[in-house]
Amino acid sequence: MSGSGRHAVVLGASIAGLLAARVLSDHFDKVTVVERDQLPDDAESRKGVPQDRHGHALLPRGVQILDELFPTLSDKMAADGVPRPQHGTEIWRQFGVTVLNRGGSEKIPGLQPSRPYLDSKIRDRIRRLPNVDMVDDCPVLGLTVAASEDRINGVKIAPRDEDEQALTADLVVDATGRGGRTPVWLRELGYPTPPETESAIDLAYMSRSMRLRPGALDGRRLVLILPGPGQPRILGLFEHEDNRHMVTLGGYADDHPPADLKDFQAFAASIAPGFVTKALSEAEWLDEPRRHHFPAGRRRHYEKLHRFPEGLLVIGDGMCSFNPQYGQGMTVAALEALALRDALTAGPQDLSRRYFTAAAKVIDPVWQMVGSADRAQLGQPQPLAERVIGAYMSRLHAASQKDESLARDFDAVSGLLQPPSSLFKPAVMWRVLAGNLTR
Ligand SMILES: Cc1cc2nc3c(=O)[nH]c(=O)nc-3n(C[C@H](O)[C@H](O)[C@H](O)COP(=O)(O)OP(=O)(O)OC[C@H]3O[C@@H](n4cnc5c(N)ncnc54)[C@H](O)[C@@H]3O)c2cc1C
């Protein structure tokens, strides 16, 4: 233990809260995770995580961090039947109408548990930590402050069937997600609130689970069709554990996907390759369609605040929630957990400023990458540099149809293993040029 404190309280027991609890357990005598929902023992959907009813995958960098924090966890999940596509041939990836090369070489794998399954396995590991308690069915109502010290010293909680209580803490980490109320609580306590940036996208998802005929996808375990020039819709077909599949359709503005099964299938067929359309036409549908509306990406710039109380941090979607079509949210939360670990390891002095600065460095490139793709997709004004980069990326995708090595370079960036700048190295740019000249 670093001795940086005795009791840390984490608000929210979804992915960011659980990863934060794991990191904090190495630095505090005791960690308490407080969750509003009643936590299931098994892999069940929860009210507090409505997106868990839609297709999720963990990017390769997220899998690496998961294994760093919980050794062997991804191997165990894979052994239990969670898909871990390792070869290019197992993934169909398409931008607009351009299909990226899927040669057979090995890649650093992502992981495809359904979201309730992933959360349940991480919860199991957290429950085994001797110094972590999970208190569920217990909403957090606000923060308590030691005004004389300019420090948050705990939270107000409302355990079910009990009176409101105060829970004291040396450090509070807010992981209550996109709707997190830290800005409101800060204002109520007389602190400035973080500046917010929003990227309005009006995206809606519609998802259904199903069983497919064995071999229906010809060895593919993930089909991902994302918007690109001439094609604005989204389709994600995920193999999950238990030989189940989930298909998630997405559309922007006046092109939201329909719920009715026939229309749902027609929406899918409008963009899917033939083998997917056929697989869906033969599917055994397992549940009713579920809708999720995502009005805007939202970033709260805690790193820009000049006055912020000690004893409080924020992690996960409460700091930044991205357009979900690139599947980055959980991996960014994992990267923030590493930023938290490093900040704690360096000692308690000036913790919040150091942590928020490090977290912003994690978020910046992803926010920029997603924002520029969103603006291009929605025809919003873009600075010249962004338009040039967008044009380059379209050519990179085009050249990646035939060039497996280029597709792998792109995979490394979209898997958050490499920074976007790696796609602008001379050797990569040369392949993009050569690939487009020979097309
Ligand atoms: C449709 C959709 C698909 C997505 N697909 C992917 C994907 O494929 N890959 C990926 O990496 N990311 C994906 N994401 C993003 C990902 O779901 C989020 O980034 C991630 O869940 C954020 O985790 P979090 O812990 O910060 O917040 P959340 O998962 O939102 O959890 C917040 C937690 O806080 C609890 N809580 C809230 N208020 C209180 C309170 N007052 N007191 C106590 N507890 C409280 C909630 O019950 C919940 O448990 C997707 C998102 C959407 C919307």
Ligand as a Chemical Component Dictionary entry (heavy atoms), coordinates in Angstrom:
data_LIG
# 
_chem_comp.id                   LIG 
_chem_comp.type                 NON-POLYMER 
_chem_comp.pdbx_formal_charge   0 
_chem_comp.three_letter_code    LIG 
# 
loop_
_chem_comp_atom.comp_id 
_chem_comp_atom.atom_id 
_chem_comp_atom.alt_atom_id 
_chem_comp_atom.type_symbol 
_chem_comp_atom.charge 
_chem_comp_atom.model_Cartn_x 
_chem_comp_atom.model_Cartn_y 
_chem_comp_atom.model_Cartn_z 
_chem_comp_atom.pdbx_ordinal 
LIG C1  C1  C 0 -25.639 1.669  -27.213 1  
LIG C2  C2  C 0 -24.245 1.684  -26.681 2  
LIG C3  C3  C 0 -23.295 0.754  -27.116 3  
LIG C4  C4  C 0 -22.003 0.778  -26.619 4  
LIG N1  N1  N 0 -21.078 -0.115 -27.087 5  
LIG C5  C5  C 0 -19.818 -0.110 -26.566 6  
LIG C6  C6  C 0 -18.846 -1.050 -26.988 7  
LIG O1  O1  O 0 -19.079 -1.889 -27.832 8  
LIG N2  N2  N 0 -17.608 -0.991 -26.414 9  
LIG C7  C7  C 0 -17.291 -0.053 -25.469 10 
LIG O2  O2  O 0 -16.154 -0.045 -24.973 11 
LIG N3  N3  N 0 -18.197 0.854  -25.054 12 
LIG C8  C8  C 0 -19.441 0.850  -25.563 13 
LIG N4  N4  N 0 -20.353 1.752  -25.129 14 
LIG C9  C9  C 0 -19.958 2.711  -24.085 15 
LIG C10 C10 C 0 -19.981 2.063  -22.697 16 
LIG O3  O3  O 0 -21.236 1.442  -22.500 17 
LIG C11 C11 C 0 -19.728 3.113  -21.629 18 
LIG O4  O4  O 0 -18.596 3.862  -22.002 19 
LIG C12 C12 C 0 -19.468 2.507  -20.254 20 
LIG O5  O5  O 0 -20.546 1.754  -19.806 21 
LIG C13 C13 C 0 -19.189 3.619  -19.243 22 
LIG O6  O6  O 0 -19.061 3.044  -17.989 23 
LIG P1  P1  P 0 -19.309 3.886  -16.661 24 
LIG O7  O7  O 0 -18.993 2.936  -15.553 25 
LIG O8  O8  O 0 -18.587 5.175  -16.733 26 
LIG O9  O9  O 0 -20.854 4.275  -16.659 27 
LIG P2  P2  P 0 -22.156 3.380  -16.724 28 
LIG O10 O10 O 0 -21.873 2.088  -17.379 29 
LIG O11 O11 O 0 -23.221 4.241  -17.301 30 
LIG O12 O12 O 0 -22.505 3.059  -15.192 31 
LIG C14 C14 C 0 -22.876 4.024  -14.227 32 
LIG C15 C15 C 0 -23.179 3.283  -12.926 33 
LIG O13 O13 O 0 -23.463 4.220  -11.889 34 
LIG C16 C16 C 0 -24.659 3.834  -11.213 35 
LIG N5  N5  N 0 -25.260 5.049  -10.638 36 
LIG C17 C17 C 0 -25.781 6.110  -11.317 37 
LIG N6  N6  N 0 -26.207 7.047  -10.461 38 
LIG C18 C18 C 0 -25.944 6.588  -9.210  39 
LIG C19 C19 C 0 -26.144 7.124  -7.905  40 
LIG N7  N7  N 0 -26.701 8.336  -7.710  41 
LIG N8  N8  N 0 -25.754 6.379  -6.846  42 
LIG C20 C20 C 0 -25.167 5.158  -7.018  43 
LIG N9  N9  N 0 -24.968 4.614  -8.231  44 
LIG C21 C21 C 0 -25.335 5.318  -9.321  45 
LIG C22 C22 C 0 -25.491 3.167  -12.285 46 
LIG O14 O14 O 0 -26.507 2.339  -11.747 47 
LIG C23 C23 C 0 -24.403 2.373  -13.024 48 
LIG O15 O15 O 0 -24.131 1.157  -12.383 49 
LIG C24 C24 C 0 -21.646 1.757  -25.647 50 
LIG C25 C25 C 0 -22.581 2.691  -25.214 51 
LIG C26 C26 C 0 -23.859 2.666  -25.743 52 
LIG C27 C27 C 0 -24.843 3.718  -25.284 53 
# 
loop_
_chem_comp_bond.comp_id 
_chem_comp_bond.atom_id_1 
_chem_comp_bond.atom_id_2 
_chem_comp_bond.value_order 
_chem_comp_bond.pdbx_ordinal 
LIG C1  C2  SING 1  
LIG C2  C3  SING 2  
LIG C2  C26 DOUB 3  
LIG C3  C4  DOUB 4  
LIG C4  N1  SING 5  
LIG C4  C24 SING 6  
LIG N1  C5  DOUB 7  
LIG C5  C6  SING 8  
LIG C5  C8  SING 9  
LIG C6  O1  DOUB 10 
LIG C6  N2  SING 11 
LIG N2  C7  SING 12 
LIG C7  O2  DOUB 13 
LIG C7  N3  SING 14 
LIG N3  C8  DOUB 15 
LIG C8  N4  SING 16 
LIG N4  C9  SING 17 
LIG N4  C24 SING 18 
LIG C9  C10 SING 19 
LIG C10 O3  SING 20 
LIG C10 C11 SING 21 
LIG C11 O4  SING 22 
LIG C11 C12 SING 23 
LIG C12 O5  SING 24 
LIG C12 C13 SING 25 
LIG C13 O6  SING 26 
LIG O6  P1  SING 27 
LIG P1  O7  DOUB 28 
LIG P1  O8  SING 29 
LIG P1  O9  SING 30 
LIG O9  P2  SING 31 
LIG P2  O10 DOUB 32 
LIG P2  O11 SING 33 
LIG P2  O12 SING 34 
LIG O12 C14 SING 35 
LIG C14 C15 SING 36 
LIG C15 O13 SING 37 
LIG C15 C23 SING 38 
LIG O13 C16 SING 39 
LIG C16 N5  SING 40 
LIG C16 C22 SING 41 
LIG N5  C17 SING 42 
LIG N5  C21 SING 43 
LIG C17 N6  DOUB 44 
LIG N6  C18 SING 45 
LIG C18 C19 SING 46 
LIG C18 C21 DOUB 47 
LIG C19 N7  SING 48 
LIG C19 N8  DOUB 49 
LIG N8  C20 SING 50 
LIG C20 N9  DOUB 51 
LIG N9  C21 SING 52 
LIG C22 O14 SING 53 
LIG C22 C23 SING 54 
LIG C23 O15 SING 55 
LIG C24 C25 DOUB 56 
LIG C25 C26 SING 57 
LIG C26 C27 SING 58 
# 
